[in-house]
């Protein structure tokens, strides 16, 4: 059986996506400049090697910055959801 989403489901999904996008942007704004650069390039799909070459930094530094950014997003998201009582 195929699951078809109701128009209400689509509206709720879009609201949740918009809410998360706003949250993600706020967290991103708190990153240090290098972390923002690495995160943004990773977000558009560049490989770590490409990011390293473009920014003139090592691949381990790129890996570390991505991990730092994703950990902050995860931790802040968990805290944010706890505040909402979810």
SULBEL-V606562 format. One record per backbone hydrogen bond with DSSP energy under -1.0 kcal/mol. CO is the residue of the C=O (numbers start at 0). NH is the residue of the N-H. If there is no record, write none. Layout:
# SULBEL-V606562
{{CO NH} {CO NH}}
This chain:
# SULBEL-V606562
{{5 9} {6 10} {7 11} {8 12} {9 13} {10 14} {11 15} {12 16} {13 17} {14 18} {15 19} {16 20} {17 21} {18 22} {19 23} {20 24} {21 25} {22 26} {23 27} {24 28} {26 29} {27 30} {31 35} {32 36} {33 37} {34 38} {35 39} {36 40} {37 41} {38 42} {39 43} {40 45} {41 44} {46 50} {47 51} {48 52} {49 53} {50 54} {51 55} {51 56} {57 61} {58 62} {59 63} {60 64} {61 65} {62 66} {63 67} {64 68} {65 69} {66 70} {67 71} {68 72} {69 73} {70 74} {71 75} {72 76} {73 77} {74 78} {75 79} {76 80} {77 81} {78 82} {79 83} {80 85} {81 84}}
